[in-house]
Amino acid sequence: MVFVCLIMSNSNVLAFIMRSKNRINVLNALSKGKMISAQIEKQTNMYKSHTSRTLKELQDKKLIKCINPSDRDYKFYIITKEGKKSLFEANKIFEEVKDK
């Protein structure tokens, strides 16, 4: 029973990520290393407001983490272990669909 719940929650997180290109783009950017939001904005070509909202959404799902939350100007974000795993699965699904 517990195993089934873990699979369901993982599927829910995966679906959450795949519903938004912004989420995928931010996770892909952070998979290369820690970044501040301005770097993420530039690399993903997203508006500041979209980047901010996406970072909050991903933090709420524990897919990314701010490693210095008390800093006002330069908050560094990293992708979590769960975020890496979910991103890998999402990218794999996108590749399979693209190949068909």
C-alpha positions in Angstrom: 0.0 0.0 0.0 2.8 2.4 0.9 4.6 1.6 -2.4 1.5 2.5 -4.4 1.2 5.9 -2.6 4.8 6.7 -3.5 4.3 5.9 -7.2 1.1 8.1 -7.2 2.8 11.0 -5.6 5.8 10.7 -8.0 3.4 10.7 -10.9 1.6 13.7 -9.6 4.9 15.6 -9.3 5.9 14.5 -12.8 2.6 15.7 -14.2 3.0 19.0 -12.3 6.4 19.6 -14.0 5.3 18.5 -17.4 2.3 20.9 -17.4 4.6 24.0 -17.7 7.5 24.7 -20.0 8.7 27.3 -17.5 9.1 24.6 -14.8 11.0 22.4 -17.2 13.2 25.2 -18.3 14.1 26.3 -14.7 14.9 22.8 -13.7 17.0 22.2 -16.7 18.9 25.5 -16.0 19.5 24.5 -12.3 20.6 21.0 -13.3 23.8 22.7 -14.5 24.6 24.2 -11.1 23.5 26.8 -8.5 22.2 30.1 -9.9 20.5 33.3 -8.8 17.2 34.3 -10.3 18.7 36.8 -12.7 20.9 34.1 -14.2 17.8 31.8 -14.5 15.9 34.6 -16.2 18.6 35.2 -18.7 19.2 31.5 -19.5 15.5 30.7 -19.8 14.5 33.9 -21.5 11.7 34.3 -19.0 10.2 37.5 -17.5 11.2 38.2 -13.9 7.6 37.7 -12.6 7.4 34.3 -14.4 10.7 33.2 -13.0 9.8 34.3 -9.5 6.4 32.4 -9.6 8.1 29.3 -11.1 10.8 29.3 -8.4 8.1 29.5 -5.7 6.1 26.7 -7.2 9.2 24.4 -7.5 10.2 25.2 -4.0 6.8 24.4 -2.7 7.0 20.9 -4.3 10.6 20.5 -2.9 12.1 20.2 -6.4 14.5 23.1 -5.8 15.9 24.7 -2.7 17.2 28.2 -1.9 20.5 27.7 -0.1 20.7 31.2 1.4 17.1 32.3 2.1 18.1 35.1 4.4 20.0 37.1 1.7 17.8 39.8 0.2 19.6 40.4 -3.1 21.4 37.2 -4.2 19.5 34.1 -3.4 21.1 31.0 -4.8 18.9 28.1 -5.9 19.9 24.5 -6.5 17.9 21.5 -7.8 17.2 18.8 -5.2 17.6 15.1 -5.6 13.9 14.7 -6.2 14.0 17.5 -8.7 16.8 15.8 -10.6 15.0 12.5 -10.6 11.7 14.1 -11.8 13.4 16.2 -14.4 15.2 13.1 -15.8 11.9 11.2 -16.0 10.1 14.2 -17.7 12.9 14.7 -20.3 12.8 10.9 -21.0 9.0 11.1 -21.7 9.4 14.2 -23.9 12.1 12.4 -25.9 9.9 9.3 -26.3 7.0 11.4 -27.5 9.1 13.4 -29.9 10.6 10.3 -31.5 7.1 9.0 -32.5 
